[in-house]
Amino acid sequence: MTFSVKMPALGESVSEGTVTRWLKAEGDHVAVDEALLEVSTDKVDTEIPS
């Protein structure tokens, strides 16, 4: 199943990425700026914060 997710900009030339790992499960407590997921693009692999 495919979902579209709006993410923060990861660079000027990066237009899409793939969620490679969720770092939080449903119901987990999430603090401000805590990593939620990992994203892989053609240029960078990075964690996306809350």
Secondary structure, 3 states (H helix, E strand, C coil): CCCCCCCCCCCCCCCCCEEEEECCCCCCCCCCCCEEEEEECCCCEEEEEC
